[in-house]
Each structure stands twice: as C-alpha cells, then as structure tokens.
Amino acid sequence: MFKGKVAGRLALVLVALYGVNTMAAEITRYVRYDDGGDVSYGVEDGDTIHELDAAPWAGGKRTGNSLDASGVTLLAPAEPSKVIAVGYNYISHREEMTHEEPRPIPEHPPLFLKLPTSITGPDTGVVYPDGATDLHFEGELVVVIGKTASKVSPDEAADYIFGVTAGNDISERAWQANDLQWLRAKASDTFGPLGPAVVTGLNYLDLRVQTRLNGETMQDQSSIDHIHDIHAILSFVSQYVTLHPGDLIYTGTPGSTAAMKPGDVVEIEVEGVGILRNRIVAAD
C-alpha cells in the first residue's frame, strides 16, 4: 500500500514536469471492434485502427490491415473468463455506504464477482431490469490481466498487469441490500460496461476517475486514494483465484452514487483512457 502511494506521488512530479501521467512506458491503446460482423482486436492510432491477429495479451501481432475508426463499432475491449470486483475501496465511498454503521477499514480488499455476461461495451444500453427500483452507477478504474497470475506478491503484481480501462459497476441497491448474495444486484446482463480501450503505459496508481450523469459530474477522485492499491488487490486475489490473461478487476468506486432511470446517460472518464458512455434503457 505504502509503496503504491509513493509511486503515485512520484508520478505527480512527472506530470508537473512532462504533462503526462505515465509509467515511463509507451502509451498504446488497444480496442476490440466489429467491422461488418467480423470481430477483431486492434491498435487505435488516432482515426486509424491497425488490426491484430489475436488479443494483445495473447501475443496478437499486426496483420497489416488498417481501418478507419469511424467505420467500425467499438465493443467491450476484453472478453474475460472471470470478473473480480472490489467493494468499499475509497474512504469517501465507505463513508457514503456505511454512514449509519461505521465499519473499520478491512485488512484485505473486500471482493465479489461479476459475470462475463454482465460485460457490455461503450455506447450500448444498460438494461433497467424488471423489478428493479434503485439502479446506481459506480465509475471505476479496471485492470486487465496480462499473464496467468497465481500466488503473486505485491512486488511482482505489476508484471501481471497488461493495462487499464474504464468500467461502470452497475448496482441495484435494493437487491444488494436484500439478496443473499450480490449476483443479480451486480452481475445481471449489461451491469458491467467496459471501455472504450485498454491502455498500456499509464501510471494506474494515480489516475483520475470521473462519473457524469446527464452531463453533471457526480464522482471525481484519483486511484491514488484507493484504500488497497492495485498491486495489493491483484496479489490478494491471486492467493485464492488464478487469474488468466484478459481477466478483469474492477478496483472500486469513489464518493457518492445516485439512482438512474431509463433515458439517463452515464459517462465514466478515466484519465488517459477516455470516456465510457452508456444509456439506461427499459427492459423489453
């Protein structure tokens, strides 16, 4: 935890000097897209996408084929085998969610699961399910695993991170409060918006995360304020669950959340990643 904070503070100095919040590595943007029914991964370079022959964390190489980005549909930029999420990972959010019964800071990251079928891409609809009454946004920084991780130490964790993206941990608060587990509250279809790109080379220990609802800023805080930093989270998860390339870790949401209704537009903006935009839609 302490080491992550120091790294993040050092990054602030680099930002002041050079204007870029990076980890001294080349920044590359990877996307997954649909081109007339053909789904591929690619490297996004301005208005051009360079096709890859596989997922980048699977060693995908450029095919030599390039496309105009405006002519394709961006999809969720990863297809995980599992989706891990962390609860109450900002003091600001713990205070909002536990104000009636203050809880001590946990020694380990509180974990729960979302499902791969909850993942949806940018500019898609988030379904307001039948029976739901209190659907909330949770803007988050999401980690994408780069290689198989089992029993990894915090000091080793960076070697297993491919990159980061933006995510929205959609949550139905009534179900969250009353169900035995958070399955339908957190893992219903479309409850895991992700994108628009997976980005490498960013200092993920200190990235600004913002959420806007219908244009109004609702959340605005940096990942440097994580209670458990990303390296600690990955290490803890890997002691019990083997993580595979392309798996995801939603790292927690800051501050307050709010209820949404069909027709609302929610945007999650992660520094260096871009804007993940989704509209809330009524169930069919």
C-alpha positions as CSV (number, residue, x, y, z in Angstrom):
1,M,0.0,0.0,0.0
2,F,2.7,2.5,1.1
3,K,4.8,1.7,-2.0
4,G,1.8,2.4,-4.3
5,K,1.3,5.7,-2.6
6,V,4.9,6.7,-3.1
7,A,4.8,5.7,-6.7
8,G,1.7,7.7,-7.2
9,R,3.2,10.8,-5.6
10,L,6.3,10.5,-7.7
11,A,4.0,10.4,-10.8
12,L,2.6,13.8,-9.8
13,V,6.1,15.2,-10.1
14,L,6.5,13.6,-13.5
15,V,3.1,15.1,-14.6
16,A,4.3,18.5,-13.4
17,L,7.5,18.2,-15.4
18,Y,6.3,16.5,-18.5
19,G,2.5,16.8,-18.6
20,V,1.9,13.1,-18.9
21,N,0.8,10.7,-16.2
22,T,2.7,7.6,-17.4
23,M,4.9,4.9,-16.0
24,A,7.8,5.8,-18.4
25,A,6.5,3.4,-21.0
26,E,5.0,4.0,-24.4
27,I,1.2,4.6,-24.2
28,T,-0.7,2.2,-26.5
29,R,-4.5,2.0,-27.0
30,Y,-6.0,-1.4,-27.7
31,V,-9.6,-1.8,-28.9
32,R,-11.9,-4.6,-29.8
33,Y,-14.3,-3.9,-32.7
34,D,-16.9,-5.2,-35.1
35,D,-16.3,-4.5,-38.7
36,G,-19.4,-5.7,-40.6
37,G,-19.7,-8.8,-38.5
38,D,-16.0,-9.5,-38.2
39,V,-14.8,-9.1,-34.6
40,S,-11.1,-8.3,-34.1
41,Y,-8.7,-6.6,-31.8
42,G,-6.6,-3.7,-32.9
43,V,-4.3,-0.9,-32.0
44,E,-6.0,2.5,-32.1
45,D,-3.8,5.3,-33.5
46,G,-5.8,8.5,-33.9
47,D,-8.5,7.9,-36.5
48,T,-6.9,4.6,-37.6
49,I,-7.2,1.1,-36.2
50,H,-4.4,-1.4,-37.0
51,E,-5.8,-4.9,-36.9
52,L,-4.3,-7.6,-34.7
53,D,-4.4,-11.4,-35.3
54,A,-5.3,-12.1,-31.6
55,A,-5.9,-10.3,-28.3
56,P,-2.9,-8.2,-27.4
57,W,-2.4,-10.1,-24.1
58,A,-2.3,-13.3,-26.1
59,G,0.5,-12.0,-28.2
60,G,-1.5,-10.5,-31.1
61,K,0.5,-9.1,-33.9
62,R,-0.4,-6.6,-36.6
63,T,-1.8,-8.1,-39.7
64,G,-1.0,-5.2,-41.9
65,N,-4.7,-4.4,-42.4
66,S,-5.8,-0.9,-41.2
67,L,-9.3,0.6,-40.9
68,D,-10.9,3.9,-40.4
69,A,-12.1,4.0,-36.8
70,S,-15.3,5.8,-37.8
71,G,-16.4,2.8,-39.8
72,V,-16.3,0.2,-37.0
73,T,-18.3,-0.4,-33.8
74,L,-16.3,-0.5,-30.7
75,L,-17.0,-3.4,-28.4
76,A,-16.0,-4.1,-24.8
77,P,-12.2,-4.3,-25.2
78,A,-11.8,-7.6,-23.3
79,E,-13.5,-11.0,-23.1
80,P,-12.7,-12.2,-19.6
81,S,-13.0,-15.6,-18.2
82,K,-13.7,-14.0,-14.8
83,V,-14.5,-10.6,-13.4
84,I,-13.4,-9.7,-9.9
85,A,-14.6,-6.6,-8.2
86,V,-13.6,-4.7,-5.0
87,G,-16.0,-3.1,-2.7
88,Y,-15.6,0.0,-0.4
89,N,-12.1,0.8,-1.7
90,Y,-12.2,4.5,-1.2
91,I,-12.8,6.2,2.2
92,S,-15.2,8.5,0.5
93,H,-17.4,5.6,-0.7
94,R,-17.2,3.7,2.6
95,E,-18.5,6.8,4.4
96,E,-21.4,7.1,2.0
97,M,-22.4,3.5,2.1
98,T,-21.8,2.8,5.9
99,H,-22.7,6.1,7.5
100,E,-25.3,4.5,9.7
101,E,-23.0,1.8,10.9
102,P,-19.3,2.9,10.5
103,R,-17.1,-0.1,9.8
104,P,-13.3,-0.4,10.4
105,I,-11.0,-0.4,7.4
106,P,-10.6,-4.0,6.3
107,E,-7.2,-5.6,6.4
108,H,-7.8,-7.2,2.9
109,P,-9.8,-6.0,-0.1
110,P,-13.5,-6.9,0.1
111,L,-14.2,-9.0,-3.0
112,F,-17.2,-10.0,-5.1
113,L,-17.8,-11.4,-8.5
114,K,-19.4,-10.0,-11.6
115,L,-20.1,-12.3,-14.5
116,P,-18.5,-12.3,-18.0
117,T,-22.1,-12.0,-19.4
118,S,-22.5,-8.7,-17.5
119,I,-19.9,-7.1,-19.6
120,T,-21.1,-4.7,-22.3
121,G,-19.2,-2.1,-24.5
122,P,-19.2,1.6,-25.0
123,D,-22.4,3.3,-26.4
124,T,-24.6,0.3,-25.6
125,G,-27.7,0.2,-23.5
126,V,-27.7,-0.7,-19.8
127,V,-30.9,-2.5,-19.1
128,Y,-33.1,-1.4,-16.2
129,P,-34.4,-4.8,-15.3
130,D,-38.0,-5.7,-14.5
131,G,-38.4,-5.4,-10.7
132,A,-35.5,-3.1,-10.2
133,T,-36.2,0.1,-8.2
134,D,-32.8,1.6,-7.3
135,L,-30.2,1.3,-10.1
136,H,-26.9,3.1,-9.4
137,F,-23.7,3.9,-11.3
138,E,-20.2,3.2,-9.9
139,G,-17.4,4.6,-12.0
140,E,-14.2,2.6,-11.7
141,L,-10.7,2.0,-13.0
142,V,-10.5,-1.5,-14.3
143,V,-7.3,-3.6,-14.5
144,V,-6.8,-6.1,-17.4
145,I,-4.6,-9.1,-16.6
146,G,-1.7,-9.7,-19.0
147,K,-0.5,-13.2,-18.0
148,T,-1.5,-16.1,-15.7
149,A,-1.3,-15.0,-12.1
150,S,-1.3,-17.3,-9.1
151,K,0.1,-16.5,-5.7
152,V,1.7,-13.3,-6.8
153,S,3.4,-11.0,-4.3
154,P,2.5,-7.2,-4.3
155,D,6.1,-6.6,-5.5
156,E,5.5,-8.8,-8.5
157,A,2.0,-7.7,-9.3
158,A,2.9,-5.0,-11.9
159,D,4.4,-7.7,-14.1
160,Y,1.0,-9.3,-14.4
161,I,-1.0,-6.2,-15.4
162,F,-1.5,-5.7,-19.1
163,G,-3.2,-2.3,-18.9
164,V,-6.3,-0.5,-17.7
165,T,-9.6,0.7,-18.9
166,A,-12.8,2.4,-17.6
167,G,-15.7,0.4,-16.1
168,N,-19.1,1.0,-14.5
169,D,-20.1,-1.4,-11.8
170,I,-23.8,-1.0,-12.2
171,S,-25.6,-1.9,-8.9
172,E,-29.2,-2.4,-7.9
173,R,-29.2,-1.2,-4.3
174,A,-32.4,-2.8,-3.2
175,W,-31.2,-6.2,-4.4
176,Q,-27.8,-5.6,-3.0
177,A,-29.3,-5.0,0.5
178,N,-31.8,-7.8,0.5
179,D,-30.5,-10.7,-1.6
180,L,-28.3,-13.5,0.0
181,Q,-25.5,-12.6,-2.5
182,W,-24.9,-9.8,-5.0
183,L,-25.5,-11.9,-8.1
184,R,-28.4,-10.1,-9.7
185,A,-27.5,-6.8,-7.9
186,K,-24.1,-6.6,-9.5
187,A,-23.9,-9.2,-12.3
188,S,-27.1,-9.0,-14.3
189,D,-26.8,-8.7,-18.1
190,T,-25.3,-5.3,-19.1
191,F,-24.3,-4.4,-15.5
192,G,-20.6,-4.2,-16.4
193,P,-19.9,-1.5,-19.1
194,L,-16.3,-1.5,-20.1
195,G,-14.1,0.5,-22.5
196,P,-13.5,2.3,-24.8
197,A,-9.9,1.0,-24.9
198,V,-7.4,-0.9,-22.9
199,V,-4.4,1.4,-22.4
200,T,-0.8,0.5,-21.5
201,G,1.9,2.8,-20.2
202,L,-0.3,4.8,-17.8
203,N,0.5,5.2,-14.1
204,Y,-2.6,3.4,-13.0
205,L,-1.7,4.0,-9.3
206,D,-2.7,7.7,-9.8
207,L,-5.4,8.2,-12.5
208,R,-8.4,10.5,-12.2
209,V,-11.8,8.8,-12.3
210,Q,-14.9,10.9,-13.1
211,T,-18.5,10.0,-13.5
212,R,-21.1,12.2,-15.1
213,L,-24.9,11.6,-15.1
214,N,-26.7,13.5,-17.9
215,G,-23.6,15.8,-18.1
216,E,-23.4,16.6,-14.3
217,T,-20.2,15.5,-12.5
218,M,-21.2,13.0,-9.8
219,Q,-17.8,11.4,-8.9
220,D,-14.2,12.8,-9.2
221,Q,-11.3,11.2,-7.4
222,S,-7.9,9.6,-8.2
223,S,-6.9,6.0,-7.9
224,I,-4.1,7.2,-5.6
225,D,-6.8,7.3,-2.9
226,H,-7.5,3.6,-3.1
227,I,-7.6,2.0,0.4
228,H,-6.0,-1.1,-1.2
229,D,-3.8,-0.2,-4.2
230,I,-3.9,-2.2,-7.4
231,H,-0.8,-4.3,-6.6
232,A,-2.2,-5.3,-3.2
233,I,-5.6,-6.2,-4.8
234,L,-4.0,-8.4,-7.5
235,S,-1.8,-10.1,-5.0
236,F,-4.6,-10.8,-2.6
237,V,-6.9,-12.2,-5.3
238,S,-4.2,-14.4,-6.8
239,Q,-3.7,-16.2,-3.5
240,Y,-7.1,-17.8,-4.0
241,V,-8.1,-17.5,-7.6
242,T,-5.9,-18.0,-10.7
243,L,-6.2,-15.0,-13.0
244,H,-5.9,-15.5,-16.7
245,P,-4.9,-13.1,-19.5
246,G,-7.9,-10.9,-20.3
247,D,-9.5,-11.3,-16.9
248,L,-10.7,-8.1,-15.2
249,I,-10.5,-6.5,-11.8
250,Y,-12.9,-3.6,-11.1
251,T,-11.0,-1.7,-8.4
252,G,-13.7,0.2,-6.6
253,T,-15.7,3.4,-6.9
254,P,-15.2,6.8,-5.2
255,G,-17.6,9.0,-3.3
256,S,-21.4,9.0,-3.7
257,T,-23.5,7.2,-6.2
258,A,-27.0,8.0,-7.4
259,A,-30.1,6.4,-8.8
260,M,-30.6,6.3,-12.6
261,K,-33.7,5.9,-14.7
262,P,-34.3,4.8,-18.3
263,G,-33.2,7.6,-20.7
264,D,-30.3,8.7,-18.5
265,V,-26.8,8.8,-19.9
266,V,-23.9,7.9,-17.7
267,E,-20.3,8.6,-18.6
268,I,-17.2,7.2,-16.9
269,E,-14.0,9.1,-17.8
270,V,-10.6,7.7,-16.7
271,E,-7.6,9.8,-17.3
272,G,-5.6,8.7,-20.3
273,V,-8.3,6.1,-21.2
274,G,-11.2,8.1,-22.5
275,I,-14.9,8.2,-21.9
276,L,-17.2,5.2,-21.5
277,R,-20.7,6.3,-22.3
278,N,-23.9,4.3,-21.9
279,R,-27.6,5.0,-21.9
280,I,-30.0,3.4,-19.4
281,V,-32.8,1.6,-21.3
282,A,-36.0,-0.1,-20.1
283,A,-36.3,-3.9,-20.3
284,D,-38.1,-5.3,-23.3
